[in-house]
């Protein structure tokens, strides 16, 4: 949730760090994945976002 707050405040780099840390602590945390997707969107990296989502979809696709 901290990552969401950061990305909404324009702190994209810090948001990415927070989301990646949350993902490392709990790879099944959909909120971390959702925040990461927002980071990719806000930093204009759609291809990287799609790649990241495909790499992590086993954690939330079921």
C-alpha positions in Angstrom: 0.0 0.0 0.0 3.0 2.3 0.6 4.0 1.8 -3.0 0.5 3.0 -4.1 0.8 6.2 -2.1 4.3 6.9 -3.5 3.2 6.4 -7.1 0.2 8.6 -6.6 2.5 11.3 -5.2 4.8 11.1 -8.2 7.6 9.3 -6.3 7.9 6.7 -9.1 11.4 5.4 -8.2 10.6 5.0 -4.5 7.2 3.4 -5.5 9.0 0.9 -7.7 11.5 0.0 -4.8 8.6 -0.4 -2.4 6.6 -2.6 -4.8 9.6 -4.8 -5.5 10.4 -5.1 -1.8 6.8 -6.1 -1.1 6.9 -8.6 -4.0 10.1 -10.1 -2.6 8.5 -10.5 0.8 5.3 -12.1 -0.6 5.3 -13.0 -4.3 1.5 -13.6 -4.0 0.7 -10.1 -2.9 -1.6 -8.8 -5.6 -1.4 -5.3 -4.2 2.4 -5.2 -4.9 1.7 -6.4 -8.4 -1.0 -3.8 -9.0 1.3 -1.0 -7.6 4.1 -2.2 -9.9 1.8 -2.0 -12.9 0.9 1.6 -12.0 4.7 2.4 -11.8 5.2 1.0 -15.3 2.2 3.1 -16.5 3.3 6.3 -14.9 6.9 5.9 -16.2 5.8 5.2 -19.8 7.2 1.6 -19.9 4.3 -0.5 -21.2 6.5 -3.2 -22.7 8.4 -3.7 -19.5 5.1 -3.8 -17.6 3.6 -6.4 -19.9 6.8 -8.5 -19.6 6.7 -8.1 -15.8 3.1 -9.1 -15.6 3.7 -12.2 -17.7 6.6 -13.2 -15.5 4.4 -12.9 -12.4 1.0 -14.1 -13.7 1.3 -17.6 -12.0 0.9 -15.8 -8.7 -2.5 -14.4 -9.5 -3.9 -16.1 -12.5 -5.6 -18.9 -10.5 
